């Protein structure tokens, strides 16, 4: 018998959502997890929130405040995260300089989400790299010899971009604008993880490191879930922590992560060939 829509059951032949019933652990900060959880729910998954990090302001913002006071000297400001945008603008507002018309520097963003955070504040980035990792920003900046460049970043950010800019002759001020702190263990999320999840998602290297710190190395060794990473930097951090990465997004955004995970669950025969991330062979 064919079931009609509206009865609470799915009609015969109607396609199931891509991740129907899949339990997916979300390790993002609680305040930033809603969009990812909504995207997973829209595809039928059950998102389980288990924050592993928290974003906090720096205890001392003097260095950033001094850079903002000398903002007219900078040729470029490079933002490598939404959190960097928020931290920078909070200090900019306190200095009474929040009006984007006061920014004479050119602005670059690591990717579309960071770019949207800037556009929400009235700033349109001049450059967004095709690959959303910090090093690729260099491709669109041209000759930076002698130019002053401001990098408001996380306290524990990788130094690759600043190092390369300095090699190219730029005067780089890499300033910690915010901190990434370990989150307190979430009892409900930990209990759900122990019940079993189909996938664990990571959106930064710090979410990986603090996940391992929260659940313990012995639990990592016994983890049977698919490991899903937003991009190559996060994937390398997962591998360094002893996790085999099953899925890496081809577009390094939460939308790309969800699309890659949906593909992983929808095409089991292709999981190893197309979706499993493998590190490069040692030379």
Long-range contacts (C-beta under 8 A, 24 or more apart in sequence): 16-44, 17-42, 17-43, 17-44, 17-45, 18-43, 18-44, 18-262, 18-265, 18-266, 19-43, 19-44, 19-45, 19-261, 19-262, 19-265, 20-44, 20-45, 21-45, 21-46, 22-46, 22-198, 22-199, 22-265, 23-48, 23-192, 23-196, 23-197, 23-198, 23-199, 24-48, 24-197, 24-198, 24-199, 24-200, 24-201, 24-228, 24-261, 25-50, 25-189, 25-192, 25-193, 25-197, 25-199, 25-200, 25-201, 25-225, 26-50, 26-201, 27-51, 27-52, 27-53, 27-200, 27-201, 27-202, 27-203, 27-207, 27-208, 27-210, 27-211, 28-53, 28-201, 28-203, 28-207, 29-53, 29-54, 29-55, 29-183, 30-54, 30-183, 31-55, 32-82, 35-254, 36-201, 36-203, 36-254, 36-257, 36-258, 39-254, 39-255, 39-258, 40-258, 43-258, 43-262, 48-189, 48-192, 48-193, 48-197, 49-186, 49-189, 50-186, 50-189, 50-190, 50-192, 50-193, 50-211, 51-183, 51-186, 51-189, 52-182, 52-183, 52-206, 52-207, 52-210, 52-211, 52-213, 52-214, 53-180, 53-181, 53-182, 53-183, 53-204, 53-206, 53-207, 53-210, 54-180, 54-181, 54-182, 54-183, 55-83, 55-178, 55-179, 55-180, 55-181, 56-178, 56-179, 56-180, 56-181, 57-87, 57-90, 57-178, 57-179, 58-87, 58-155, 58-176, 58-177, 58-178, 58-179, 61-91, 61-177, 63-175, 63-176, 64-88, 64-91, 64-152, 64-175, 64-176, 64-177, 65-91, 65-94, 65-95, 67-150, 67-152, 67-173, 67-175, 68-92, 68-95, 68-97, 69-95, 71-97, 71-102, 71-103, 71-104, 71-105, 71-150, 72-104, 73-148, 74-105, 74-148, 74-149, 74-150, 74-173, 75-105, 75-106, 75-144, 75-147, 75-148, 75-149, 76-105, 76-106, 76-107, 76-108, 76-141, 76-144, 76-147, 76-148, 76-149, 76-150, 77-103, 77-105, 77-106, 77-107, 77-108, 77-149, 77-150, 77-151, 77-152, 78-107, 78-108, 78-109, 78-110, 78-137, 78-149, 78-150, 78-151, 78-161, 79-107, 79-108, 79-109, 79-110, 79-114, 79-117, 79-118, 79-125, 79-152, 80-110, 80-114, 80-134, 80-137, 80-151, 80-153, 80-157, 80-161, 81-110, 81-114, 81-153, 81-154, 82-113, 82-114, 82-117, 83-154, 83-177, 83-178, 84-114, 84-152, 84-153, 84-154, 84-177, 84-178, 85-114, 85-117, 85-118, 85-121, 86-117, 86-178, 87-152, 87-177, 87-178, 88-152, 88-177, 89-121, 91-177, 105-150, 108-137, 108-140, 108-141, 110-134, 110-137, 111-252, 111-253, 112-253, 113-253, 113-254, 131-252, 132-231, 132-251, 132-252, 132-253, 133-231, 133-232, 133-233, 133-252, 134-158, 134-160, 134-161, 135-160, 135-161, 135-164, 137-161, 138-164, 138-165, 138-168, 143-168, 144-168, 144-169, 144-170, 145-169, 145-170, 146-170, 146-171, 147-171, 148-173, 149-173, 150-175, 151-175, 152-177, 153-177, 154-178, 154-179, 154-180, 154-206, 155-179, 155-180, 156-180, 156-206, 158-233, 180-204, 180-206, 182-210, 182-213, 182-214, 183-210, 183-214, 185-214, 190-214, 190-215, 196-224, 196-225, 197-225, 198-225, 198-226, 198-265, 199-225, 199-226, 199-227, 199-228, 199-246, 199-247, 199-261, 199-264, 200-225, 200-226, 200-227, 200-228, 201-228, 201-229, 201-230, 201-257, 201-261, 202-227, 202-228, 202-229, 202-230, 202-234, 202-237, 202-238, 203-230, 203-234, 203-254, 203-257, 204-230, 204-233, 204-234, 205-233, 205-234, 205-236, 205-237, 207-234, 208-234, 208-237, 208-238, 208-241, 208-243, 209-237, 209-241, 212-241, 212-242, 217-242, 226-261, 226-264, 228-257, 228-260, 228-261, 228-264, 229-257, 229-277, 230-254, 230-256, 230-257, 235-277, 236-279, 239-279, 245-276, 245-277, 246-271, 246-275, 246-276, 246-277, 247-275, 247-276, 247-277, 248-275, 248-277
